[in-house]
């Protein structure tokens, strides 16, 4: 099966986008996503001080 150079370039482009997306998702997941650090929220209102440790 012979393929033209332009179809090979398109295939490499699509594979590159998928690899970049996988790396980006991994960075997001391990820094900001569910696997990230616990967050502490402190709010002051009419009811007093509320501390919520997620």
C-alpha positions, 0 to 999 in steps of 0.5 A: 500500500503506498501512501502520499507524503501529505497523508503521512504528515497528517497522521504524524500531526494527529498522533502528536496532538494525542500525545500532547493531550495525554501529557497535558491531562497527566500534568493537570490530574497530578497537580490540580485534579482529584489527586492534588493537595487538600484545600482549606476554605475559611469564610466569615459571615453573619453566622460566624467563622466557617472552616471547611476542609475539603 
